[in-house]
Amino acid sequence: MSHILIIEDNHDLARGLANNLEIEGYGVDIVHDGSEGLARARTSEPALVILDLGLPGLDGYRVLSSLRAEGNDVPVLILTARSEEADKVRGFRYGADDYVTKPFGLLELLGRVNALLRRAGAPARASVERLSSGERIRFGEIEVRPSTHAVYRRGFPVSLRPKEFELLMALLRRKGNIVPRLDLLRDVWGYDAEVVSRTIDTHVAELRRKLEDDPANPRYIVTVRKAGYRIALD
C-alpha cells in the first residue's frame, strides 16, 4: 500500500482529501505545519507528497526546495489556491511534479495522484525506447547524453529537473516529428486523455529558458499550432 503525506493547514480539506484517498486504498498521513511536514517527509519516506504553499512555520516553496536540495526525489503535487502563472513556474522550477489549483475536481486530482504514483513505481522512461548507452544526441548547440541524463549547451552543463529531461527525451524520440500534447501527457506524466493540464506548457517554457538563446522565439523546441510540439534537429 502506497503512503501519501498531505501537508495542508486547512484541517477540513486535508481530512476530506485523506478520506477519499483512503477509499482508493492509500495510506495517508496529515501534517498541518510546514516545518513538521518537512521533517515527516524526511523520516517517513512517503510515496507521494501533496503540498500546500501557504503553510505556517515554513511555506510550501521552502519545504519543496529543501527536499530537492537534499536529493529527495519523492513526487510532489502542489495543491494550492495560488493560480498565477508565476506561482506555477516557481513551483516547477523548485522541483514540483504537478500543480493543482483550488478549488479542484476530486476525480481529476485522484487521476493525477494515480499517474504520479504509477510513474514513480515504473522503470525509467528512457528504457521504454532504449537508446544505446553510449549514444550522444546533438542538435544545434545542445548535446544530450541519455545514459547519464546529462545535457550540455555550448559545452556547459544544463541542470534539468527530472520531468524536464523526460519531456526533452519524449520529443527527441519522435526525431523531429510533431508530438501531440496528449501524447506528452501520457508519456511523461502518465495522464489519461481526459485530464487537462497546463503542466506541459510550463515545462516547455522552462526547457526553452534553459536551452534557447531567445525563449520567446525558440529555435529548437517549436510549437506547432493546434497540434503539439516538435524538436527542430536541423
C-alpha positions in Angstrom: 0.0 0.0 0.0 1.4 3.4 -1.0 1.6 6.0 1.7 0.8 9.7 0.9 1.8 12.6 3.0 -0.6 15.6 3.0 0.9 18.9 4.2 -2.1 21.2 4.4 -3.2 23.7 7.0 -6.9 23.6 6.2 -8.0 20.8 8.5 -11.3 20.1 6.8 -9.9 20.0 3.3 -7.0 17.7 4.4 -9.3 15.3 6.2 -11.8 15.2 3.3 -9.0 14.5 0.8 -7.4 11.9 3.1 -10.8 10.1 3.4 -11.1 9.9 -0.4 -7.5 8.7 -0.8 -8.1 6.0 1.8 -11.2 4.8 -0.1 -8.8 4.4 -3.0 -6.6 2.2 -0.9 -3.8 4.5 0.0 -2.4 5.1 3.5 -2.4 8.7 4.4 -0.6 10.9 6.9 -1.7 14.6 7.5 0.5 17.4 8.8 -0.7 21.0 9.1 2.6 22.8 9.5 5.4 23.3 7.0 8.3 22.6 9.4 6.7 19.4 10.7 5.8 18.4 7.1 9.4 18.7 6.0 10.5 16.6 9.0 7.9 14.0 8.3 8.8 13.8 4.6 12.4 13.2 5.6 11.7 10.4 8.0 8.5 8.6 6.8 9.6 8.2 3.2 6.2 8.7 1.6 5.4 7.6 -1.9 3.9 11.0 -2.7 3.6 14.4 -1.0 0.6 16.6 -1.5 1.8 20.1 -0.6 0.0 23.3 0.1 2.0 26.6 -0.4 0.6 28.9 2.3 1.7 26.9 5.4 2.5 28.1 8.9 6.1 27.5 10.1 7.6 27.0 6.6 5.9 27.8 3.4 5.5 25.1 0.7 8.2 26.5 -1.6 10.8 26.2 1.2 9.6 22.7 2.0 9.9 21.7 -1.6 13.3 23.4 -2.2 14.7 21.8 0.9 13.7 18.3 -0.1 15.2 18.8 -3.6 18.4 20.3 -2.2 18.8 17.2 -0.1 18.4 15.0 -3.1 15.0 13.7 -2.1 13.1 13.0 -5.3 9.7 12.0 -3.8 6.9 13.0 -6.2 5.4 16.3 -5.0 2.0 17.5 -6.1 1.4 21.1 -5.1 -2.2 21.8 -4.2 -2.9 25.5 -3.7 -5.2 28.4 -4.2 -2.4 30.3 -6.0 -3.3 30.2 -9.6 -0.9 32.8 -11.1 1.4 31.5 -13.9 4.4 32.9 -12.0 3.5 30.7 -9.0 3.2 27.6 -11.2 6.5 28.3 -12.9 8.2 28.8 -9.5 6.7 25.6 -8.2 8.0 23.6 -11.2 11.4 25.3 -11.0 11.7 24.2 -7.4 11.0 20.6 -8.4 7.3 20.0 -8.2 6.0 17.2 -10.3 2.5 18.6 -10.7 0.5 21.7 -9.7 -3.3 21.7 -9.0 -5.2 24.8 -8.0 -8.1 25.1 -5.6 -11.0 24.6 -6.0 -10.2 21.3 -7.7 -12.2 18.4 -9.1 -11.8 15.3 -6.9 -11.7 12.8 -9.8 -9.0 14.9 -11.6 -6.9 15.1 -8.5 -7.2 11.4 -7.9 -6.2 10.8 -11.5 -3.1 12.9 -11.1 -2.2 11.1 -7.9 -2.6 7.7 -9.5 -0.5 8.8 -12.5 2.3 10.2 -10.4 2.5 7.0 -8.3 2.4 4.8 -11.4 5.3 6.7 -12.8 7.3 6.7 -9.6 7.0 2.9 -9.5 7.7 2.3 -13.2 11.1 1.8 -14.8 12.9 4.9 -16.1 11.2 6.2 -19.2 14.3 6.0 -21.3 14.1 2.2 -21.0 10.8 2.2 -22.9 12.6 3.0 -26.1 16.2 2.3 -25.1 18.9 4.3 -26.7 22.4 2.7 -26.8 24.1 3.5 -23.5 27.0 5.4 -25.2 24.8 7.4 -27.6 25.0 11.1 -27.6 22.3 13.2 -29.3 23.4 16.5 -30.7 21.2 19.3 -32.2 22.5 22.8 -32.7 24.5 23.7 -29.7 22.8 21.1 -27.5 24.2 17.7 -26.5 22.1 15.1 -24.6 23.6 12.0 -23.0 20.6 9.7 -22.3 22.5 7.2 -20.2 23.5 9.8 -17.6 20.6 12.2 -18.0 23.2 14.9 -18.8 22.5 17.9 -21.0 25.1 20.4 -22.3 24.7 23.7 -24.1 27.8 25.0 -25.8 29.8 22.5 -23.7 28.4 23.7 -20.4 26.1 21.5 -18.3 22.5 22.5 -18.1 20.6 21.4 -14.9 17.2 19.9 -15.9 14.6 18.7 -13.4 13.6 15.0 -14.0 10.3 15.9 -15.7 12.1 18.4 -17.9 14.5 15.8 -19.0 11.8 13.3 -19.7 9.9 15.8 -21.7 13.0 16.6 -23.8 13.6 12.8 -24.3 9.9 12.3 -25.3 10.4 15.0 -28.0 13.7 13.6 -29.2 12.4 10.1 -29.5 10.0 11.4 -32.2 13.0 12.6 -34.2 11.6 15.9 -35.2 8.0 14.8 -35.8 5.1 16.6 -34.1 4.2 15.2 -30.7 0.6 15.9 -29.7 0.0 17.4 -26.2 -2.0 14.3 -25.1 0.9 12.0 -26.1 3.2 14.1 -24.0 0.8 13.9 -21.0 0.7 10.1 -21.3 4.4 9.6 -22.0 5.8 11.9 -19.4 3.1 12.3 -16.7 1.1 9.1 -17.3 -2.2 11.0 -17.5 -5.3 9.8 -19.3 -6.7 11.8 -22.1 -9.5 13.4 -20.0 -7.0 15.1 -17.7 -6.4 18.6 -18.8 -3.3 20.4 -17.7 -1.1 23.4 -18.3 1.8 21.3 -17.0 3.2 20.7 -20.4 3.3 24.4 -21.4 5.1 25.4 -18.1 7.7 22.7 -18.6 8.2 23.6 -22.2 8.7 27.2 -21.1 11.4 26.1 -18.6 13.2 24.0 -21.3 13.2 27.0 -23.6 14.5 29.2 -20.9 17.4 26.8 -20.3 18.2 25.7 -23.8 17.3 28.6 -26.1 19.1 31.9 -26.8 15.7 33.6 -27.2 13.0 31.6 -25.4 10.3 33.9 -26.9 11.4 32.9 -30.4 12.6 29.3 -29.9 15.0 27.6 -32.4 14.8 24.1 -31.0 11.5 23.4 -29.2 8.9 24.5 -31.6 5.2 24.9 -31.1 3.0 23.6 -33.9 -0.3 25.5 -33.6 -3.3 23.3 -32.7 -1.1 20.1 -33.0 1.6 20.0 -30.3 5.4 20.4 -30.1 8.4 19.2 -32.0 12.2 19.3 -31.8 13.9 21.0 -34.6 17.0 18.8 -35.1 18.5 20.6 -38.2 
